[in-house]
């Protein structure tokens, strides 16, 4: 049994464990960066969608106010946050 765990074998096992741990930590680092980039893109899309939603609500409110006040044509212009929806 003593012959099985000689110094070169123990060094090789330690090096193997170190290599596996290093590879695992590298994988986690790359995965975290990719997740961070993806989360940033999702947050940007959410911000744009929220701004459009607020703009649509404001436009609907302006149209309702225009109608209730008896305003004739033309209707009010949409806010600039949602102009790209009408192009």
C-alpha positions in Angstrom: 0.0 0.0 0.0 2.9 2.3 0.7 4.1 1.9 -2.9 0.9 3.2 -4.3 1.2 6.7 -2.9 4.7 7.7 -3.8 5.8 11.3 -4.0 5.3 11.6 -7.8 1.8 10.1 -7.6 0.8 12.5 -4.8 2.2 15.4 -6.7 0.3 14.3 -9.8 -3.0 14.0 -7.9 -2.5 17.5 -6.3 -1.8 18.9 -9.8 -4.9 17.2 -11.2 -7.1 18.5 -8.4 -5.6 22.0 -8.9 -6.2 21.9 -12.6 -9.9 20.8 -12.2 -10.5 23.5 -9.6 -8.9 26.1 -11.9 -11.0 25.0 -14.8 -14.1 25.1 -12.7 -13.4 28.6 -11.4 -12.6 29.8 -14.9 -15.9 28.4 -16.2 -17.8 30.2 -13.4 -16.1 33.5 -14.2 -16.9 33.3 -17.9 -20.5 32.2 -17.1 -20.9 35.2 -14.7 -19.6 37.7 -17.3 -22.0 36.3 -19.9 -24.9 36.4 -17.4 -24.0 40.0 -16.5 -23.9 41.0 -20.2 -27.2 39.3 -20.9 -28.8 40.9 -17.8 -27.6 44.4 -19.0 -29.3 43.8 -22.4 -32.5 42.7 -20.7 -32.5 45.8 -18.4 -31.9 48.0 -21.4 -34.9 46.4 -23.2 -37.0 46.8 -20.0 -36.1 50.5 -19.7 -37.1 51.1 -23.3 -40.4 49.2 -22.9 -41.2 51.1 -19.7 -40.6 54.5 -21.4 -42.8 53.4 -24.3 -45.5 52.3 -21.9 -45.4 55.6 -20.1 -45.6 57.4 -23.4 -48.5 55.3 -24.6 -50.4 56.0 -21.3 -49.7 59.8 -21.7 -50.9 59.7 -25.3 -54.1 57.9 -24.4 -54.7 60.3 -21.5 -54.1 63.3 -23.9 -56.6 61.7 -26.4 -59.2 61.1 -23.7 -58.8 64.7 -22.4 -59.0 66.0 -26.0 -62.3 64.2 -26.6 -63.9 65.1 -23.2 -63.0 68.8 -23.7 -64.8 68.7 -27.1 -61.6 69.3 -29.1 -62.0 68.9 -32.8 -59.5 67.6 -35.3 -56.6 67.2 -35.3 -55.9 65.0 -32.3 -52.8 65.8 -30.2 -49.5 64.6 -31.4 -48.0 61.6 -29.7 -45.1 62.1 -27.2 -41.7 61.7 -28.7 -41.0 58.5 -26.5 -43.4 56.6 -28.8 -42.9 58.3 -32.1 -41.0 55.2 -33.4 -44.1 53.1 -32.9 -46.0 55.3 -35.5 -43.3 55.2 -38.2 
